[in-house]
Amino acid sequence: MNKDAIAKSLAADLEARLGQLEAIGALLAAAHLDAAIDALCREFGIPRNASDTD
């Protein structure tokens, strides 16, 4: 598996965890994870849909 494919898979996995963090009230951790996902997507040119969680 190449780096781009790994990054895309990792971004999807991390994105799936955001809702779980928010559900348990770990909002600071969720904010940090969201920033990390943004950075990963920018670095590898992965398009990211805007989060619809608030």
N, C-alpha and C positions, 0 to 999 in steps of 0.2 A: 504494500500500500504506500502511495507517495504522500509527501507532506501535506499537499493541498487536500487530499481525501481525508487524511487523519484530522486536519484542522476543521474541516466541514463536519465530520462526524462528532468531534469533540464539542463544537459549538452547539450542535443539535442536542447532545446529551446534557450540556450545561444549561441550555435554555429550558429543558424539561424540568430541571431542578428548581428553577426560580419560583414556580408556583408552590412547590413544597415548602420552600423557605418562608414564603409569605404566609402560608397556611399555619405554620407554627409560630408566627409572630417574629421571625428573625429578619426584621426589615433592614437592619444595617448590613447584615450578611448578604441579603438579597441585592441591596444596592451595590455592594462591592462586586458581587458575582456578575451583575448586569454590566458594570463598567469593564470587567475583565472580558466578558463576551464581546462587548463593543470593540475592545482593543484587538482581540483575536480576529474578529471579522474584518477590521480595517487592515490588519497586517497581511491577511491572506486574500483580501478582495472578495470576501463572502458577503453577499447581500443579506441584510437582516431586516425582517419585518418589524415595524414598531410594536412594542409590547402593548397589549391591551389590558394589562393588569395595572391597577393603581393602588 
